[in-house]
Amino acid sequence: MADDKDVVVDFLNSKSASKSKFYFKDFTDLFPDKGPRDVKKILTKLVNEEVLEFWSSGSTTMYGLKGAGKQSHAEGED
């Protein structure tokens, strides 16, 4: 799973200049050979390790690197 976590973090770092939050489906596309439950386990592990964080609009949950993006700074979460 360490390699899978690296794939997620590398993906987020490569997109960080243009976007900071991503939908769950964006991550399932990274792992076409894994089911949604396996991808969810990878993301949950990264959230538990405080590498990623959830962001919710109320109707949609997104994932991003902890502390990255405008929303984090606007809410004083630094």
All heavy atoms as a GROMACS GRO file, in nm:
protein
  614
    1MET      N    1   0.082  -0.120   0.000
    1MET     CA    2   0.000   0.000   0.000
    1MET      C    3   0.086   0.126   0.000
    1MET      O    4   0.041   0.231  -0.042
    1MET     CB    5  -0.095   0.001   0.119
    1MET     CG    6  -0.191   0.119   0.114
    1MET     SD    7  -0.312   0.127   0.245
    1MET     CE    8  -0.416  -0.010   0.208
    2ALA      N    9   0.211   0.114   0.044
    2ALA     CA   10   0.299   0.231   0.044
    2ALA      C   11   0.315   0.287  -0.097
    2ALA      O   12   0.314   0.408  -0.117
    2ALA     CB   13   0.434   0.195   0.103
    3ASP      N   14   0.328   0.200  -0.196
    3ASP     CA   15   0.340   0.247  -0.334
    3ASP      C   16   0.213   0.317  -0.380
    3ASP      O   17   0.218   0.416  -0.450
    3ASP     CB   18   0.372   0.131  -0.427
    3ASP     CG   19   0.509   0.071  -0.402
    3ASP    OD1   20   0.597   0.142  -0.351
    3ASP    OD2   21   0.527  -0.047  -0.434
    4ASP      N   22   0.097   0.264  -0.339
    4ASP     CA   23  -0.031   0.325  -0.375
    4ASP      C   24  -0.044   0.464  -0.314
    4ASP      O   25  -0.094   0.556  -0.378
    4ASP     CB   26  -0.147   0.237  -0.330
    4ASP     CG   27  -0.154   0.104  -0.406
    4ASP    OD1   28  -0.098   0.098  -0.518
    4ASP    OD2   29  -0.214   0.010  -0.354
    5LYS      N   30   0.001   0.478  -0.190
    5LYS     CA   31  -0.004   0.609  -0.125
    5LYS      C   32   0.085   0.708  -0.198
    5LYS      O   33   0.049   0.824  -0.215
    5LYS     CB   34   0.036   0.597   0.023
    5LYS     CG   35  -0.065   0.519   0.105
    5LYS     CD   36  -0.041   0.528   0.253
    5LYS     CE   37   0.090   0.470   0.295
    5LYS     NZ   38   0.107   0.466   0.441
    6ASP      N   39   0.201   0.661  -0.244
    6ASP     CA   40   0.292   0.747  -0.320
    6ASP      C   41   0.228   0.793  -0.451
    6ASP      O   42   0.246   0.907  -0.492
    6ASP     CB   43   0.423   0.676  -0.349
    6ASP     CG   44   0.506   0.652  -0.224
    6ASP    OD1   45   0.486   0.723  -0.123
    6ASP    OD2   46   0.592   0.562  -0.227
    7VAL      N   47   0.153   0.704  -0.515
    7VAL     CA   48   0.084   0.739  -0.640
    7VAL      C   49  -0.014   0.854  -0.615
    7VAL      O   50  -0.020   0.951  -0.691
    7VAL     CB   51   0.010   0.616  -0.700
    7VAL    CG1   52  -0.081   0.657  -0.812
    7VAL    CG2   53   0.111   0.513  -0.747
    8VAL      N   54  -0.089   0.846  -0.506
    8VAL     CA   55  -0.186   0.950  -0.472
    8VAL      C   56  -0.117   1.082  -0.444
    8VAL      O   57  -0.153   1.187  -0.497
    8VAL     CB   58  -0.273   0.907  -0.351
    8VAL    CG1   59  -0.358   1.022  -0.301
    8VAL    CG2   60  -0.360   0.788  -0.389
    9VAL      N   61  -0.014   1.079  -0.360
    9VAL     CA   62   0.057   1.203  -0.323
    9VAL      C   63   0.126   1.264  -0.444
    9VAL      O   64   0.121   1.386  -0.465
    9VAL     CB   65   0.156   1.176  -0.208
    9VAL    CG1   66   0.242   1.297  -0.180
    9VAL    CG2   67   0.080   1.134  -0.082
   10ASP      N   68   0.188   1.182  -0.528
   10ASP     CA   69   0.252   1.232  -0.650
   10ASP      C   70   0.150   1.297  -0.742
   10ASP      O   71   0.176   1.402  -0.802
   10ASP     CB   72   0.327   1.122  -0.723
   10ASP     CG   73   0.451   1.075  -0.648
   10ASP    OD1   74   0.498   1.146  -0.557
   10ASP    OD2   75   0.501   0.965  -0.681
   11PHE      N   76   0.033   1.235  -0.756
   11PHE     CA   77  -0.074   1.292  -0.838
   11PHE      C   78  -0.115   1.429  -0.786
   11PHE      O   79  -0.127   1.526  -0.861
   11PHE     CB   80  -0.194   1.196  -0.841
   11PHE     CG   81  -0.318   1.256  -0.899
   11PHE    CD1   82  -0.332   1.274  -1.035
   11PHE    CD2   83  -0.424   1.294  -0.817
   11PHE    CE1   84  -0.447   1.330  -1.090
   11PHE    CE2   85  -0.539   1.349  -0.870
   11PHE     CZ   86  -0.551   1.367  -1.006
   12LEU      N   87  -0.136   1.438  -0.656
   12LEU     CA   88  -0.179   1.566  -0.596
   12LEU      C   89  -0.071   1.673  -0.611
   12LEU      O   90  -0.101   1.788  -0.640
   12LEU     CB   91  -0.215   1.546  -0.449
   12LEU     CG   92  -0.342   1.465  -0.425
   12LEU    CD1   93  -0.356   1.432  -0.278
   12LEU    CD2   94  -0.463   1.539  -0.476
   13ASN      N   95   0.054   1.635  -0.592
   13ASN     CA   96   0.163   1.732  -0.607
   13ASN      C   97   0.176   1.779  -0.751
   13ASN      O   98   0.205   1.897  -0.775
   13ASN     CB   99   0.295   1.672  -0.558
   13ASN     CG  100   0.304   1.668  -0.408
   13ASN    OD1  101   0.252   1.755  -0.338
   13ASN    ND2  102   0.370   1.566  -0.356
   14SER      N  103   0.152   1.691  -0.846
   14SER     CA  104   0.165   1.729  -0.987
   14SER      C  105   0.053   1.824  -1.030
   14SER      O  106   0.069   1.900  -1.124
   14SER     CB  107   0.165   1.605  -1.076
   14SER     OG  108   0.037   1.547  -1.083
   15LYS      N  109  -0.060   1.819  -0.962
   15LYS     CA  110  -0.174   1.904  -0.997
   15LYS      C  111  -0.188   2.026  -0.905
   15LYS      O  112  -0.277   2.107  -0.924
   15LYS     CB  113  -0.305   1.823  -0.987
   15LYS     CG  114  -0.310   1.700  -1.073
   15LYS     CD  115  -0.325   1.738  -1.217
   15LYS     CE  116  -0.343   1.613  -1.302
   15LYS     NZ  117  -0.363   1.642  -1.440
   16SER      N  118  -0.100   2.041  -0.808
   16SER     CA  119  -0.117   2.143  -0.705
   16SER      C  120  -0.116   2.286  -0.759
   16SER      O  121  -0.174   2.375  -0.698
   16SER     CB  122  -0.011   2.128  -0.596
   16SER     OG  123   0.118   2.152  -0.650
   17ALA      N  124  -0.054   2.310  -0.873
   17ALA     CA  125  -0.050   2.446  -0.928
   17ALA      C  126  -0.187   2.488  -0.981
   17ALA      O  127  -0.219   2.607  -0.981
   17ALA     CB  128   0.053   2.454  -1.039
   18SER      N  129  -0.268   2.392  -1.025
   18SER     CA  130  -0.396   2.426  -1.086
   18SER      C  131  -0.517   2.395  -0.999
   18SER      O  132  -0.621   2.457  -1.014
   18SER     CB  133  -0.410   2.356  -1.221
   18SER     OG  134  -0.408   2.216  -1.202
   19LYS      N  135  -0.504   2.300  -0.908
   19LYS     CA  136  -0.620   2.253  -0.834
   19LYS      C  137  -0.574   2.192  -0.702
   19LYS      O  138  -0.471   2.126  -0.698
   19LYS     CB  139  -0.691   2.148  -0.920
   19LYS     CG  140  -0.828   2.110  -0.879
   19LYS     CD  141  -0.888   2.020  -0.986
   19LYS     CE  142  -1.015   1.958  -0.939
   19LYS     NZ  143  -1.070   1.863  -1.033
   20SER      N  144  -0.651   2.214  -0.595
   20SER     CA  145  -0.608   2.160  -0.466
   20SER      C  146  -0.702   2.053  -0.410
   20SER      O  147  -0.663   1.979  -0.321
   20SER     CB  148  -0.593   2.272  -0.363
   20SER     OG  149  -0.718   2.335  -0.340
   21LYS      N  150  -0.824   2.044  -0.459
   21LYS     CA  151  -0.920   1.946  -0.409
   21LYS      C  152  -0.969   1.859  -0.525
   21LYS      O  153  -0.992   1.908  -0.635
   21LYS     CB  154  -1.040   2.015  -0.345
   21LYS     CG  155  -1.004   2.112  -0.233
   21LYS     CD  156  -0.958   2.040  -0.110
   21LYS     CE  157  -0.939   2.135   0.006
   21LYS     NZ  158  -0.802   2.170   0.029
   22PHE      N  159  -0.988   1.730  -0.497
   22PHE     CA  160  -1.025   1.636  -0.600
   22PHE      C  161  -1.138   1.546  -0.554
   22PHE      O  162  -1.148   1.513  -0.436
   22PHE     CB  163  -0.904   1.549  -0.639
   22PHE     CG  164  -0.794   1.630  -0.702
   22PHE    CD1  165  -0.700   1.693  -0.624
   22PHE    CD2  166  -0.788   1.644  -0.840
   22PHE    CE1  167  -0.599   1.769  -0.682
   22PHE    CE2  168  -0.689   1.720  -0.898
   22PHE     CZ  169  -0.594   1.782  -0.820
   23TYR      N  170  -1.221   1.504  -0.650
   23TYR     CA  171  -1.330   1.410  -0.622
   23TYR      C  172  -1.276   1.269  -0.606
   23TYR      O  173  -1.168   1.236  -0.657
   23TYR     CB  174  -1.431   1.410  -0.738
   23TYR     CG  175  -1.502   1.541  -0.756
   23TYR    CD1  176  -1.465   1.629  -0.856
   23TYR    CD2  177  -1.608   1.576  -0.672
   23TYR    CE1  178  -1.531   1.750  -0.873
   23TYR    CE2  179  -1.675   1.696  -0.688
   23TYR     CZ  180  -1.636   1.782  -0.789
   23TYR     OH  181  -1.701   1.901  -0.805
   24PHE      N  182  -1.353   1.186  -0.540
   24PHE     CA  183  -1.316   1.046  -0.522
   24PHE      C  184  -1.290   0.979  -0.657
   24PHE      O  185  -1.196   0.903  -0.673
   24PHE     CB  186  -1.427   0.973  -0.444
   24PHE     CG  187  -1.400   0.826  -0.428
   24PHE    CD1  188  -1.301   0.781  -0.342
   24PHE    CD2  189  -1.475   0.732  -0.499
   24PHE    CE1  190  -1.276   0.646  -0.327
   24PHE    CE2  191  -1.451   0.598  -0.485
   24PHE     CZ  192  -1.351   0.554  -0.398
   25LYS      N  193  -1.372   1.010  -0.757
   25LYS     CA  194  -1.358   0.949  -0.889
   25LYS      C  195  -1.221   0.980  -0.952
   25LYS      O  196  -1.166   0.897  -1.023
   25LYS     CB  197  -1.469   0.996  -0.983
   25LYS     CG  198  -1.456   0.930  -1.119
   25LYS     CD  199  -1.566   0.966  -1.212
   25LYS     CE  200  -1.557   0.900  -1.345
   25LYS     NZ  201  -1.432   0.849  -1.391
   26ASP      N  202  -1.166   1.096  -0.922
   26ASP     CA  203  -1.033   1.129  -0.974
   26ASP      C  204  -0.929   1.027  -0.927
   26ASP      O  205  -0.834   0.996  -0.999
   26ASP     CB  206  -0.990   1.269  -0.930
   26ASP     CG  207  -1.079   1.379  -0.986
   26ASP    OD1  208  -1.128   1.363  -1.100
   26ASP    OD2  209  -1.100   1.479  -0.916
   27PHE      N  210  -0.948   0.975  -0.808
   27PHE     CA  211  -0.854   0.877  -0.753
   27PHE      C  212  -0.882   0.736  -0.804
   27PHE      O  213  -0.790   0.658  -0.821
   27PHE     CB  214  -0.855   0.882  -0.600
   27PHE     CG  215  -0.811   1.014  -0.546
   27PHE    CD1  216  -0.904   1.105  -0.498
   27PHE    CD2  217  -0.678   1.050  -0.546
   27PHE    CE1  218  -0.864   1.228  -0.449
   27PHE    CE2  219  -0.637   1.173  -0.499
   27PHE     CZ  220  -0.731   1.262  -0.451
   28THR      N  221  -1.008   0.705  -0.828
   28THR     CA  222  -1.037   0.572  -0.883
   28THR      C  223  -0.979   0.559  -1.023
   28THR      O  224  -0.940   0.450  -1.064
   28THR     CB  225  -1.189   0.541  -0.886
   28THR    OG1  226  -1.256   0.638  -0.964
   28THR    CG2  227  -1.246   0.538  -0.746
   29ASP      N  228  -0.970   0.670  -1.096
   29ASP     CA  229  -0.910   0.669  -1.229
   29ASP      C  230  -0.760   0.637  -1.223
   29ASP      O  231  -0.704   0.586  -1.319
   29ASP     CB  232  -0.931   0.802  -1.300
   29ASP     CG  233  -1.077   0.829  -1.335
   29ASP    OD1  234  -1.157   0.733  -1.332
   29ASP    OD2  235  -1.110   0.945  -1.364
   30LEU      N  236  -0.697   0.668  -1.110
   30LEU     CA  237  -0.553   0.638  -1.093
   30LEU      C  238  -0.527   0.489  -1.078
   30LEU      O  239  -0.416   0.443  -1.105
   30LEU     CB  240  -0.498   0.708  -0.968
   30LEU     CG  241  -0.488   0.860  -0.970
   30LEU    CD1  242  -0.442   0.909  -0.833
   30LEU    CD2  243  -0.393   0.906  -1.078
   31PHE      N  244  -0.628   0.415  -1.031
   31PHE     CA  245  -0.613   0.272  -1.002
   31PHE      C  246  -0.719   0.192  -1.077
   31PHE      O  247  -0.813   0.140  -1.016
   31PHE     CB  248  -0.626   0.247  -0.852
   31PHE     CG  249  -0.528   0.322  -0.768
   31PHE    CD1  250  -0.564   0.438  -0.701
   31PHE    CD2  251  -0.397   0.278  -0.756
   31PHE    CE1  252  -0.473   0.508  -0.623
   31PHE    CE2  253  -0.305   0.346  -0.678
   31PHE     CZ  254  -0.343   0.461  -0.612
   32PRO      N  255  -0.707   0.181  -1.209
   32PRO     CA  256  -0.811   0.110  -1.286
   32PRO      C  257  -0.823  -0.038  -1.249
   32PRO      O  258  -0.928  -0.099  -1.270
   32PRO     CB  259  -0.767   0.128  -1.430
   32PRO     CG  260  -0.623   0.162  -1.425
   32PRO     CD  261  -0.599   0.229  -1.293
   33ASP      N  262  -0.719  -0.095  -1.190
   33ASP     CA  263  -0.721  -0.237  -1.154
   33ASP      C  264  -0.777  -0.261  -1.014
   33ASP      O  265  -0.792  -0.375  -0.972
   33ASP     CB  266  -0.580  -0.296  -1.164
   33ASP     CG  267  -0.479  -0.222  -1.079
   33ASP    OD1  268  -0.493  -0.099  -1.063
   33ASP    OD2  269  -0.386  -0.287  -1.028
   34LYS      N  270  -0.808  -0.154  -0.941
   34LYS     CA  271  -0.862  -0.168  -0.804
   34LYS      C  272  -1.007  -0.124  -0.801
   34LYS      O  273  -1.049  -0.036  -0.875
   34LYS     CB  274  -0.782  -0.082  -0.706
   34LYS     CG  275  -0.639  -0.128  -0.687
   34LYS     CD  276  -0.573  -0.047  -0.578
   34LYS     CE  277  -0.428  -0.082  -0.561
   34LYS     NZ  278  -0.403  -0.218  -0.520
   35GLY      N  279  -1.081  -0.184  -0.710
   35GLY     CA  280  -1.220  -0.144  -0.692
   35GLY      C  281  -1.230  -0.020  -0.605
   35GLY      O  282  -1.133   0.020  -0.539
   36PRO      N  283  -1.348   0.041  -0.602
   36PRO     CA  284  -1.368   0.162  -0.522
   36PRO      C  285  -1.337   0.143  -0.373
   36PRO      O  286  -1.283   0.233  -0.309
   36PRO     CB  287  -1.516   0.196  -0.542
   36PRO     CG  288  -1.555   0.126  -0.666
   36PRO     CD  289  -1.466   0.006  -0.679
   37ARG      N  290  -1.367   0.027  -0.320
   37ARG     CA  291  -1.341   0.002  -0.177
   37ARG      C  292  -1.191   0.005  -0.148
   37ARG      O  293  -1.148   0.061  -0.046
   37ARG     CB  294  -1.399  -0.133  -0.136
   37ARG     CG  295  -1.371  -0.165   0.010
   37ARG     CD  296  -1.445  -0.285   0.052
   37ARG     NE  297  -1.583  -0.244   0.072
   37ARG     CZ  298  -1.672  -0.318   0.135
   37ARG    NH1  299  -1.640  -0.436   0.182
   37ARG    NH2  300  -1.794  -0.275   0.152
   38ASP      N  301  -1.110  -0.052  -0.237
   38ASP     CA  302  -0.965  -0.051  -0.218
   38ASP      C  303  -0.908   0.092  -0.227
   38ASP      O  304  -0.820   0.128  -0.149
   38ASP     CB  305  -0.897  -0.140  -0.321
   38ASP     CG  306  -0.928  -0.287  -0.301
   38ASP    OD1  307  -0.946  -0.328  -0.184
   38ASP    OD2  308  -0.935  -0.360  -0.401
   39VAL      N  309  -0.961   0.169  -0.321
   39VAL     CA  310  -0.916   0.308  -0.334
   39VAL      C  311  -0.954   0.387  -0.210
   39VAL      O  312  -0.876   0.467  -0.157
   39VAL     CB  313  -0.973   0.373  -0.462
   39VAL    CG1  314  -0.936   0.520  -0.470
   39VAL    CG2  315  -0.924   0.298  -0.586
   40LYS      N  316  -1.074   0.365  -0.159
   40LYS     CA  317  -1.121   0.432  -0.038
   40LYS      C  318  -1.030   0.399   0.081
   40LYS      O  319  -1.000   0.487   0.162
   40LYS     CB  320  -1.265   0.391  -0.009
   40LYS     CG  321  -1.326   0.456   0.110
   40LYS     CD  322  -1.366   0.597   0.078
   40LYS     CE  323  -1.454   0.651   0.188
   40LYS     NZ  324  -1.491   0.789   0.164
   41LYS      N  325  -0.985   0.275   0.090
   41LYS     CA  326  -0.895   0.236   0.198
   41LYS      C  327  -0.762   0.312   0.190
   41LYS      O  328  -0.707   0.353   0.292
   41LYS     CB  329  -0.868   0.085   0.194
   41LYS     CG  330  -0.985   0.003   0.240
   41LYS     CD  331  -0.954  -0.145   0.231
   41LYS     CE  332  -1.073  -0.229   0.271
   41LYS     NZ  333  -1.046  -0.373   0.260
   42ILE      N  334  -0.711   0.331   0.068
   42ILE     CA  335  -0.586   0.406   0.050
   42ILE      C  336  -0.605   0.550   0.095
   42ILE      O  337  -0.523   0.605   0.171
   42ILE     CB  338  -0.541   0.401  -0.098
   42ILE    CG1  339  -0.508   0.258  -0.141
   42ILE    CG2  340  -0.422   0.493  -0.121
   42ILE    CD1  341  -0.498   0.240  -0.292
   43LEU      N  342  -0.714   0.612   0.052
   43LEU     CA  343  -0.740   0.752   0.087
   43LEU      C  344  -0.764   0.768   0.237
   43LEU      O  345  -0.714   0.862   0.299
   43LEU     CB  346  -0.860   0.805   0.008
   43LEU     CG  347  -0.841   0.813  -0.143
   43LEU    CD1  348  -0.970   0.857  -0.210
   43LEU    CD2  349  -0.727   0.904  -0.181
   44THR      N  350  -0.837   0.674   0.296
   44THR     CA  351  -0.864   0.680   0.440
   44THR      C  352  -0.734   0.668   0.520
   44THR      O  353  -0.715   0.739   0.619
   44THR     CB  354  -0.963   0.570   0.480
   44THR    OG1  355  -1.085   0.590   0.409
   44THR    CG2  356  -0.990   0.571   0.630
   45LYS      N  357  -0.646   0.581   0.476
   45LYS     CA  358  -0.517   0.566   0.545
   45LYS      C  359  -0.438   0.697   0.539
   45LYS      O  360  -0.380   0.740   0.638
   45LYS     CB  361  -0.438   0.453   0.481
   45LYS     CG  362  -0.307   0.423   0.549
   45LYS     CD  363  -0.296   0.276   0.577
   45LYS     CE  364  -0.164   0.242   0.639
   45LYS     NZ  365  -0.171   0.228   0.781
   46LEU      N  366  -0.439   0.764   0.423
   46LEU     CA  367  -0.368   0.891   0.409
   46LEU      C  368  -0.433   1.001   0.494
   46LEU      O  369  -0.363   1.086   0.549
   46LEU     CB  370  -0.363   0.933   0.262
   46LEU     CG  371  -0.263   0.854   0.177
   46LEU    CD1  372  -0.288   0.877   0.029
   46LEU    CD2  373  -0.120   0.893   0.212
   47VAL      N  374  -0.565   0.999   0.507
   47VAL     CA  375  -0.633   1.096   0.593
   47VAL      C  376  -0.597   1.069   0.739
   47VAL      O  377  -0.566   1.161   0.816
   47VAL     CB  378  -0.786   1.091   0.572
   47VAL    CG1  379  -0.858   1.170   0.681
   47VAL    CG2  380  -0.823   1.145   0.435
   48ASN      N  381  -0.596   0.942   0.780
   48ASN     CA  382  -0.560   0.906   0.917
   48ASN      C  383  -0.416   0.943   0.950
   48ASN      O  384  -0.386   0.976   1.066
   48ASN     CB  385  -0.583   0.757   0.941
   48ASN     CG  386  -0.730   0.721   0.944
   48ASN    OD1  387  -0.816   0.807   0.965
   48ASN    ND2  388  -0.761   0.596   0.920
   49GLU      N  389  -0.329   0.938   0.850
   49GLU     CA  390  -0.189   0.976   0.869
   49GLU      C  391  -0.168   1.127   0.857
   49GLU      O  392  -0.056   1.176   0.865
   49GLU     CB  393  -0.101   0.904   0.767
   49GLU     CG  394  -0.095   0.755   0.787
   49GLU     CD  395  -0.021   0.681   0.676
   49GLU    OE1  396   0.027   0.746   0.580
   49GLU    OE2  397  -0.010   0.558   0.685
   50GLU      N  398  -0.278   1.199   0.834
   50GLU     CA  399  -0.279   1.345   0.821
   50GLU      C  400  -0.196   1.395   0.703
   50GLU      O  401  -0.139   1.504   0.706
   50GLU     CB  402  -0.237   1.412   0.952
   50GLU     CG  403  -0.333   1.384   1.065
   50GLU     CD  404  -0.302   1.461   1.191
   50GLU    OE1  405  -0.205   1.539   1.193
   50GLU    OE2  406  -0.377   1.443   1.288
   51VAL      N  407  -0.190   1.315   0.598
   51VAL     CA  408  -0.128   1.358   0.472
   51VAL      C  409  -0.235   1.426   0.387
   51VAL      O  410  -0.211   1.529   0.326
   51VAL     CB  411  -0.068   1.237   0.397
   51VAL    CG1  412  -0.015   1.278   0.261
   51VAL    CG2  413   0.043   1.173   0.481
   52LEU      N  414  -0.355   1.367   0.386
   52LEU     CA  415  -0.469   1.423   0.314
   52LEU      C  416  -0.571   1.475   0.415
   52LEU      O  417  -0.568   1.440   0.532
   52LEU     CB  418  -0.538   1.318   0.228
   52LEU     CG  419  -0.461   1.252   0.115
   52LEU    CD1  420  -0.552   1.158   0.038
   52LEU    CD2  421  -0.401   1.354   0.023
   53GLU      N  422  -0.664   1.556   0.363
   53GLU     CA  423  -0.776   1.601   0.444
   53GLU      C  424  -0.903   1.598   0.359
   53GLU      O  425  -0.897   1.606   0.237
   53GLU     CB  426  -0.752   1.741   0.498
   53GLU     CG  427  -0.741   1.849   0.392
   53GLU     CD  428  -0.705   1.984   0.449
   53GLU    OE1  429  -0.697   1.998   0.572
   53GLU    OE2  430  -0.685   2.077   0.369
   54PHE      N  431  -1.016   1.584   0.428
   54PHE     CA  432  -1.145   1.592   0.362
   54PHE      C  433  -1.185   1.738   0.349
   54PHE      O  434  -1.151   1.820   0.433
   54PHE     CB  435  -1.255   1.525   0.447
   54PHE     CG  436  -1.242   1.377   0.460
   54PHE    CD1  437  -1.214   1.321   0.584
   54PHE    CD2  438  -1.260   1.294   0.353
   54PHE    CE1  439  -1.205   1.184   0.599
   54PHE    CE2  440  -1.252   1.156   0.366
   54PHE     CZ  441  -1.223   1.103   0.489
   55TRP      N  442  -1.260   1.769   0.246
   55TRP     CA  443  -1.326   1.899   0.235
   55TRP      C  444  -1.466   1.871   0.189
   55TRP      O  445  -1.488   1.795   0.094
   55TRP     CB  446  -1.254   1.989   0.134
   55TRP     CG  447  -1.321   2.122   0.123
   55TRP    CD1  448  -1.302   2.229   0.204
   55TRP    CD2  449  -1.421   2.160   0.028
   55TRP    NE1  450  -1.383   2.332   0.163
   55TRP    CE2  451  -1.458   2.292   0.056
   55TRP    CE3  452  -1.483   2.095  -0.078
   55TRP    CZ2  453  -1.553   2.361  -0.017
   55TRP    CZ3  454  -1.579   2.162  -0.152
   55TRP    CH2  455  -1.612   2.294  -0.121
   56SER      N  456  -1.563   1.928   0.255
   56SER     CA  457  -1.702   1.903   0.219
   56SER      C  458  -1.776   2.032   0.194
   56SER      O  459  -1.765   2.128   0.271
   56SER     CB  460  -1.771   1.826   0.332
   56SER     OG  461  -1.907   1.807   0.299
   57SER      N  462  -1.853   2.033   0.086
   57SER     CA  463  -1.938   2.148   0.056
   57SER      C  464  -2.076   2.128   0.116
   57SER      O  465  -2.161   2.214   0.104
   57SER     CB  466  -1.950   2.164  -0.096
   57SER     OG  467  -2.019   2.054  -0.150
   58GLY      N  468  -2.097   2.016   0.177
   58GLY     CA  469  -2.227   1.981   0.231
   58GLY      C  470  -2.292   1.871   0.149
   58GLY      O  471  -2.360   1.786   0.202
   59SER      N  472  -2.270   1.876   0.019
   59SER     CA  473  -2.327   1.773  -0.067
   59SER      C  474  -2.218   1.688  -0.134
   59SER      O  475  -2.244   1.580  -0.182
   59SER     CB  476  -2.414   1.835  -0.176
   59SER     OG  477  -2.337   1.920  -0.258
   60THR      N  478  -2.097   1.740  -0.136
   60THR     CA  479  -1.987   1.671  -0.203
   60THR      C  480  -1.866   1.668  -0.112
   60THR      O  481  -1.833   1.769  -0.050
   60THR     CB  482  -1.948   1.743  -0.333
   60THR    OG1  483  -2.063   1.751  -0.416
   60THR    CG2  484  -1.837   1.672  -0.405
   61THR      N  485  -1.801   1.554  -0.104
   61THR     CA  486  -1.677   1.542  -0.028
   61THR      C  487  -1.562   1.532  -0.126
   61THR      O  488  -1.567   1.456  -0.221
   61THR     CB  489  -1.679   1.419   0.063
   61THR    OG1  490  -1.789   1.432   0.154
   61THR    CG2  491  -1.550   1.407   0.142
   62MET      N  492  -1.459   1.610  -0.099
   62MET     CA  493  -1.341   1.609  -0.183
   62MET      C  494  -1.219   1.583  -0.096
   62MET      O  495  -1.225   1.593   0.026
   62MET     CB  496  -1.328   1.742  -0.257
   62MET     CG  497  -1.446   1.772  -0.348
   62MET     SD  498  -1.433   1.930  -0.429
   62MET     CE  499  -1.337   1.884  -0.571
   63TYR      N  500  -1.108   1.550  -0.160
   63TYR     CA  501  -0.983   1.522  -0.091
   63TYR      C  502  -0.875   1.618  -0.141
   63TYR      O  503  -0.874   1.655  -0.258
   63TYR     CB  504  -0.935   1.380  -0.120
   63TYR     CG  505  -1.027   1.272  -0.069
   63TYR    CD1  506  -1.133   1.227  -0.147
   63TYR    CD2  507  -1.007   1.215   0.055
   63TYR    CE1  508  -1.216   1.127  -0.101
   63TYR    CE2  509  -1.090   1.114   0.101
   63TYR     CZ  510  -1.195   1.071   0.022
   63TYR     OH  511  -1.277   0.973   0.068
   64GLY      N  512  -0.784   1.653  -0.052
   64GLY     CA  513  -0.670   1.734  -0.091
   64GLY      C  514  -0.557   1.716   0.010
   64GLY      O  515  -0.576   1.660   0.118
   65LEU      N  516  -0.440   1.764  -0.028
   65LEU     CA  517  -0.327   1.760   0.064
   65LEU      C  518  -0.357   1.848   0.184
   65LEU      O  519  -0.413   1.957   0.169
   65LEU     CB  520  -0.199   1.807  -0.005
   65LEU     CG  521  -0.142   1.712  -0.109
   65LEU    CD1  522  -0.028   1.780  -0.184
   65LEU    CD2  523  -0.093   1.584  -0.045
   66LYS      N  524  -0.320   1.805   0.300
   66LYS     CA  525  -0.348   1.880   0.422
   66LYS      C  526  -0.283   2.017   0.416
   66LYS      O  527  -0.165   2.029   0.386
   66LYS     CB  528  -0.299   1.803   0.544
   66LYS     CG  529  -0.340   1.868   0.674
   66LYS     CD  530  -0.327   1.771   0.787
   66LYS     CE  531  -0.366   1.832   0.918
   66LYS     NZ  532  -0.508   1.849   0.933
   67GLY      N  533  -0.362   2.120   0.441
   67GLY     CA  534  -0.312   2.256   0.444
   67GLY      C  535  -0.297   2.323   0.309
   67GLY      O  536  -0.254   2.436   0.301
   68ALA      N  537  -0.334   2.255   0.202
   68ALA     CA  538  -0.319   2.312   0.068
   68ALA      C  539  -0.450   2.375   0.022
   68ALA      O  540  -0.558   2.329   0.058
   68ALA     CB  541  -0.276   2.205  -0.031
   69GLY      N  542  -0.441   2.480  -0.055
   69GLY     CA  543  -0.559   2.541  -0.115
   69GLY      C  544  -0.608   2.663  -0.042
   69GLY      O  545  -0.573   2.688   0.073
   70LYS      N  546  -0.690   2.738  -0.111
   70LYS     CA  547  -0.741   2.865  -0.057
   70LYS      C  548  -0.834   2.844   0.061
   70LYS      O  549  -0.835   2.922   0.154
   70LYS     CB  550  -0.817   2.940  -0.166
   70LYS     CG  551  -0.731   2.984  -0.280
   70LYS     CD  552  -0.815   3.051  -0.385
   70LYS     CE  553  -0.732   3.084  -0.507
   70LYS     NZ  554  -0.813   3.137  -0.615
   71GLN      N  555  -0.916   2.740   0.057
   71GLN     CA  556  -1.014   2.717   0.162
   71GLN      C  557  -0.949   2.703   0.298
   71GLN      O  558  -0.995   2.757   0.396
   71GLN     CB  559  -1.095   2.592   0.131
   71GLN     CG  560  -1.212   2.569   0.223
   71GLN     CD  561  -1.325   2.667   0.200
   71GLN    OE1  562  -1.341   2.720   0.091
   71GLN    NE2  563  -1.404   2.692   0.301
   72SER      N  564  -0.840   2.633   0.304
   72SER     CA  565  -0.770   2.612   0.431
   72SER      C  566  -0.724   2.744   0.490
   72SER      O  567  -0.742   2.770   0.609
   72SER     CB  568  -0.649   2.521   0.408
   72SER     OG  569  -0.572   2.511   0.524
   73HIS      N  570  -0.668   2.830   0.407
   73HIS     CA  571  -0.618   2.959   0.456
   73HIS      C  572  -0.732   3.052   0.494
   73HIS      O  573  -0.723   3.125   0.591
   73HIS     CB  574  -0.529   3.025   0.350
   73HIS     CG  575  -0.410   2.942   0.315
   73HIS    ND1  576  -0.311   2.912   0.404
   73HIS    CD2  577  -0.376   2.880   0.199
   73HIS    CE1  578  -0.220   2.835   0.346
   73HIS    NE2  579  -0.257   2.813   0.222
   74ALA      N  580  -0.842   3.048   0.421
   74ALA     CA  581  -0.954   3.136   0.447
   74ALA      C  582  -1.023   3.104   0.579
   74ALA      O  583  -1.078   3.192   0.644
   74ALA     CB  584  -1.057   3.125   0.334
   75GLU      N  585  -1.019   2.979   0.620
   75GLU     CA  586  -1.085   2.938   0.744
   75GLU      C  587  -0.990   2.939   0.863
   75GLU      O  588  -1.025   2.895   0.970
   75GLU     CB  589  -1.146   2.799   0.726
   75GLU     CG  590  -1.259   2.799   0.625
   75GLU     CD  591  -1.322   2.662   0.606
   75GLU    OE1  592  -1.273   2.566   0.668
   75GLU    OE2  593  -1.418   2.653   0.532
   76GLY      N  594  -0.870   2.988   0.844
   76GLY     CA  595  -0.775   2.996   0.954
   76GLY      C  596  -0.729   2.862   1.006
   76GLY      O  597  -0.703   2.846   1.124
   77GLU      N  598  -0.716   2.765   0.919
   77GLU     CA  599  -0.676   2.631   0.961
   77GLU      C  600  -0.526   2.611   0.956
   77GLU      O  601  -0.478   2.500   0.970
   77GLU     CB  602  -0.744   2.526   0.872
   77GLU     CG  603  -0.894   2.526   0.885
   77GLU     CD  604  -0.960   2.429   0.790
   77GLU    OE1  605  -0.889   2.365   0.711
   77GLU    OE2  606  -1.083   2.416   0.793
   78ASP      N  607  -0.450   2.715   0.933
   78ASP     CA  608  -0.304   2.702   0.923
   78ASP      C  609  -0.242   2.660   1.054
   78ASP      O  610  -0.278   2.702   1.157
   78ASP     CB  611  -0.240   2.832   0.878
   78ASP     CG  612  -0.285   2.870   0.735
   78ASP    OD1  613  -0.340   2.781   0.667
   78ASP    OD2  614  -0.263   2.984   0.698
   0.00000   0.00000   0.00000
